[in-house]
Amino acid sequence: MEVGFLGLGIMGKAMAMNLLRNGFKVTVWNRTLSKCDELVEHGAAVGETPAAVVKKCKYTIAMLSDPSAAISVVYDKDGVLEEICNGKSYIDMSTVDADTSIKISEGIISKGGRFLEGPVSGSKKPAEDGQLIILAAGEKGLYDEAIPIFDVLGKKSFFLGQVGNGAKMKLVVNMIMGSMMNAFSEGLELTESSGLDPRTLLDVLDLGAMANPMFKMKGPSMLQSKYPPAFPLKHQQKDMRLALALGDENAVSMPVAAAANEAFKKARSMGLGDQDFSAVHEAIKGPKHP
Ligand SMILES: NC(=O)c1ccc[n+]([C@@H]2O[C@H](COP(=O)([O-])OP(=O)(O)OC[C@H]3O[C@@H](n4cnc5c(N)ncnc54)[C@H](OP(=O)(O)O)[C@@H]3O)[C@@H](O)[C@H]2O)c1
């Protein structure tokens, strides 16, 4: 199967590498073209533009930062729309809102192409290990054909119906995750400020009903104020913003998520946008008392 891949950030690089490792022929493109080099060393071909990738491949996957990037790669000059046509398919796995996904879908379908959204749950490590959870929606026939791709990228895929449903489900998941991260960070800070050892808190949490891989993985490095980016904080804040907009549309009151969003915004204003989203801990800790 020849697959195109647009966007070689933290996630896209790991996913494209997995496809190569599993015998797919992969043609890659990234806005910063030098990021293609490592993939080329592992056997990938390079397309000069998104259009060039689509021209070459029957299936093209995108993994881009946010709605404006996802739209620009499709609609701008040298974009996907210039070459998408009958017989070609586009699978956008970026995390965006439903309106963005629908806009992309309409463009692709108007040119005779087929469209599927497939945002993922799971971060850098699950992407490297092919253990993502794929939240697909759109054309069911394309979903069925894409199963061999999803089997390599993920441990489970869901088909959620019409375009937009995958995007919405992903935003709900990340809204919960962002709120949990804030509660966790406040707990670490409260433990430390009350004269307790926060490492004991990690052990206590890990033994009970609140145990989860996120606390277990992020906790120890948060205690050392280390935030190597697996999921950049700027993307988590984008997801909170989009989830809150979904709440607005549906008149769902989400005070916990709104407060979490404020903390992520504060962390961004402190210059932490490219750090891992656990760096919200710095915003919650605030300046230390003398
Ligand atoms: N990291 C995670 O844990 C995780 C987990 C699940 C879902 N996601 C979602 O997956 C997507 C990618 O995340 P990531 O962590 O891989 O992000 P990332 O490392 O920041 O990579 C972003 C990618 O988007 C490209 N890009 C940004 N703006 C662009 C534009 N205007 N035109 C073309 N390309 C553009 C970047 O190209 P350059 O290299 O040129 O900047 C890069 O390839 C996001 O939607 C994110 O929310 C991430």
The ligand as an SDF file (V2000), in Angstrom:
LIG
                    3D

 48 52  0  0  0  0  0  0  0  0999 V2000
    1.5510   15.0200   20.8280 N   0  0  0  0  0  0  0  0  0  0  0  0
    0.5240   14.3600   21.2980 C   0  0  0  0  0  0  0  0  0  0  0  0
    0.5950   13.7530   22.3750 O   0  0  0  0  0  0  0  0  0  0  0  0
   -0.7920   14.3000   20.5560 C   0  0  0  0  0  0  0  0  0  0  0  0
   -1.6810   13.2860   20.8910 C   0  0  0  0  0  0  0  0  0  0  0  0
   -2.8900   13.1930   20.2170 C   0  0  0  0  0  0  0  0  0  0  0  0
   -3.1950   14.1350   19.2460 C   0  0  0  0  0  0  0  0  0  0  0  0
   -2.3210   15.1320   18.9600 N   0  0  0  0  0  0  0  0  0  0  0  0
   -2.6930   16.1010   17.9110 C   0  0  0  0  0  0  0  0  0  0  0  0
   -1.9720   15.7360   16.7510 O   0  0  0  0  0  0  0  0  0  0  0  0
   -1.6360   16.9060   16.0070 C   0  0  0  0  0  0  0  0  0  0  0  0
   -0.1170   16.9840   15.8410 C   0  0  0  0  0  0  0  0  0  0  0  0
    0.4520   17.0370   17.1410 O   0  0  0  0  0  0  0  0  0  0  0  0
    2.0380   16.9760   17.3820 P   0  0  0  0  0  0  0  0  0  0  0  0
    2.2090   16.7560   18.8230 O   0  0  0  0  0  0  0  0  0  0  0  0
    2.6830   16.0620   16.4000 O   0  0  0  0  0  0  0  0  0  0  0  0
    2.4020   18.5020   17.0520 O   0  0  0  0  0  0  0  0  0  0  0  0
    3.7760   19.1550   16.6070 P   0  0  0  0  0  0  0  0  0  0  0  0
    4.9340   18.3420   17.0310 O   0  0  0  0  0  0  0  0  0  0  0  0
    3.6920   20.5830   17.0470 O   0  0  0  0  0  0  0  0  0  0  0  0
    3.6970   19.1110   14.9870 O   0  0  0  0  0  0  0  0  0  0  0  0
    2.8190   19.9240   14.2820 C   0  0  0  0  0  0  0  0  0  0  0  0
    2.9300   19.6490   12.7980 C   0  0  0  0  0  0  0  0  0  0  0  0
    2.0580   20.5690   12.0910 O   0  0  0  0  0  0  0  0  0  0  0  0
    2.8420   21.2760   11.1150 C   0  0  0  0  0  0  0  0  0  0  0  0
    2.2890   22.6110   10.8940 N   0  0  0  0  0  0  0  0  0  0  0  0
    1.9990   23.5520   11.8210 C   0  0  0  0  0  0  0  0  0  0  0  0
    1.4750   24.6490   11.2250 N   0  0  0  0  0  0  0  0  0  0  0  0
    1.4500   24.3970    9.9020 C   0  0  0  0  0  0  0  0  0  0  0  0
    1.0020   25.1200    8.7620 C   0  0  0  0  0  0  0  0  0  0  0  0
    0.4740   26.3400    8.8750 N   0  0  0  0  0  0  0  0  0  0  0  0
    1.1180   24.5310    7.5540 N   0  0  0  0  0  0  0  0  0  0  0  0
    1.6320   23.2870    7.4390 C   0  0  0  0  0  0  0  0  0  0  0  0
    2.0650   22.5420    8.4610 N   0  0  0  0  0  0  0  0  0  0  0  0
    1.9670   23.0810    9.6890 C   0  0  0  0  0  0  0  0  0  0  0  0
    4.2450   21.3210   11.6920 C   0  0  0  0  0  0  0  0  0  0  0  0
    5.1630   21.6080   10.6830 O   0  0  0  0  0  0  0  0  0  0  0  0
    6.6240   22.2510   11.0430 P   0  0  0  0  0  0  0  0  0  0  0  0
    7.4940   21.0800   11.3990 O   0  0  0  0  0  0  0  0  0  0  0  0
    7.0500   22.9300    9.7960 O   0  0  0  0  0  0  0  0  0  0  0  0
    6.4050   23.1960   12.1930 O   0  0  0  0  0  0  0  0  0  0  0  0
    4.3430   19.8780   12.2300 C   0  0  0  0  0  0  0  0  0  0  0  0
    4.5600   18.9680   11.1910 O   0  0  0  0  0  0  0  0  0  0  0  0
   -2.2480   18.0790   16.7810 C   0  0  0  0  0  0  0  0  0  0  0  0
   -3.5130   18.3550   16.2590 O   0  0  0  0  0  0  0  0  0  0  0  0
   -2.3530   17.5450   18.1910 C   0  0  0  0  0  0  0  0  0  0  0  0
   -3.3640   18.1950   18.9340 O   0  0  0  0  0  0  0  0  0  0  0  0
   -1.1100   15.2290   19.5830 C   0  0  0  0  0  0  0  0  0  0  0  0
  1  2  1  0
  2  3  2  0
  2  4  1  0
  4  5  1  0
  4 48  2  0
  5  6  2  0
  6  7  1  0
  7  8  2  0
  8  9  1  0
  8 48  1  0
  9 10  1  0
  9 46  1  0
 10 11  1  0
 11 12  1  0
 11 44  1  0
 12 13  1  0
 13 14  1  0
 14 15  2  0
 14 16  1  0
 14 17  1  0
 17 18  1  0
 18 19  2  0
 18 20  1  0
 18 21  1  0
 21 22  1  0
 22 23  1  0
 23 24  1  0
 23 42  1  0
 24 25  1  0
 25 26  1  0
 25 36  1  0
 26 27  1  0
 26 35  1  0
 27 28  2  0
 28 29  1  0
 29 30  1  0
 29 35  2  0
 30 31  1  0
 30 32  2  0
 32 33  1  0
 33 34  2  0
 34 35  1  0
 36 37  1  0
 36 42  1  0
 37 38  1  0
 38 39  2  0
 38 40  1  0
 38 41  1  0
 42 43  1  0
 44 45  1  0
 44 46  1  0
 46 47  1  0
M  CHG  2   8   1  16  -1
M  END
$$$$
